[in-house]
């Protein structure tokens, strides 16, 4: 199921233009920053450092996987456009 979902996301990203992909990357990075702020706020209330570290690790893994996937398509599109323009 996970692989099927990743393939579907890949196809959607491939249909985007460079500006849309760039915006998507910005949105994911913003989401990651906001998530970390919320995790830290939760940690201040709960005083559970292990839970904070675990939540940050999960958030980082998920966002990095998405960023890596999008960057791959983004770089390929840049290469294709650059090579086609020569």
Secondary structure, DSSP 8 states (H G I E B T S, - for coil): -HHHHHHHHHHHHHHS-HHHHHHHHHHHHHHHHHHHHHHHHHHHHH--HHHHHHHHHHHHHHHHHHHHHHHHHHHHHHHHHHHHH-
